[in-house]
Amino acid sequence: KVHEEFEKAVDKFRRVPYDIFDVKEAAFIQDFHEFRLTIRNLDRRLGSVLAAAFHDQDTLHGRAKLLDAFEGLLERPVIQAELVRRQKVLIAQYRHDVDEIHANFFSNQE
C-alpha cells in the first residue's frame, strides 16, 4: 500500500500541467511542497512499520533479515532515526548471543 501511494504521488507530480524547469512557475512551489509532505508521511509510516516489525522479531537473525528487507530505504532520515532508537536493543541482543555462544563453547570443552 505504501508503495502504491508513493507511485501515485510521483505520477501526480509528473503530470503537472507546466514545465517544472520554468523558474517563473509559481505553482511548482506548492506542488513540490505537497509532494514532499506526502513522501515525508510515507517515510513516517515506513518507520512505524519497521519499528513494529523490529519489536515482533525476537532473534538477532530475524532482525538482521528485517534490516535486509528495508535495505534500499535505510538511508531515509526518518527510517534512520527509527533505527538509532533501536540500536541499543540490537547491540544488547548481539552481546547476549555472543555471551551465550561463549558459555556454550566453554561448557562443551569440559
N, C-alpha and C positions, 0 to 999 in steps of 0.2 A: 504494500500500500504506500509506503514512504517513497519507494522508487517511482511508482505511478504518479504521485503528487509532484515529485521532482521533475519528471518528464513533462508533466502538464505545465509547470511553471516555466521551464525552458522553452517549451513550444509557444506559450503565450508571449514570452519576451521576444522570441524570434519573429513573431507575427505582427509586431508593432507597425503601424502604417507609415512610418517615416524612416529616413536613413539615420541609423544610430551613430554614424560618424559626422553628422551635421552638428557642429558645436553650438549652433544657434537654436537648436530644437529644445524648447522648454519642457516638453512632455517627457523627454528622456529621463530627466532627474526624478520625476515622480514614478515612472515605470521601473527604473533601475532600483529605486528605494523599495518599492513594493516587491520586486524580485528578491532583493537581499533579505528583506524581512521574512519572506516565505522560506528561503534557504536556511536562515538562522533558526526558524521554528522547526524545520525538518531536522536540523542538526541537534536541537534540544531533544526532540523525540527519539532520535537515534541514540543519544546519550542515555536517555531513560531506559531504552530497550537494552543497551549494553549493561547498565547498572543492574537491572533486574536479572538478566541472564547471568551476570557475574555472581550475583547473590545466590542464584539457583544452583550454580556449579559448586561442588564441594571438593573437587580434586584439582590439583595443580595441572594435570593433563587436560582436564575439561576446560579449565580457564585459559590454558595456552591455545587450545583449539578455538575457543571463542575469540581470542585476540587475532588468531589467524583468519577467522571468518570476517573480521572487521578490518583486515589489513589495509585496504585501499582508503579507508576513512579515518585511520588513526591519526592523521596529521591535521584533521579539522580541530580548531581550537576548543570547541565545546566538548568534543569527544576526548581530547587530550586532558582537559580539566577533570572529566569524569575518571579517567584512568589514574590521574595523580591522586585523586581521593581514594582509589582502590589499591594504590601501590604498596602501602604498608601491609595490607592484608595479604597481598601476593607474596611479598618478601617474607612475612611471618610464616606463611604456609610452606614456602620453599625451605625455610630454615627448619621447620618441623619435619618435613620429609627427609632432609639431609640427616638430621639427628636420628630419625627412626632407622634409616639405612645404616648409619654408623653403629647404632646399638645392635642391630641385627647382625651386622658383619662380625662384631666382636663377640657376640653371644654364640655364633656358629663356629668360631675359631676354636673354642674350647672343646 
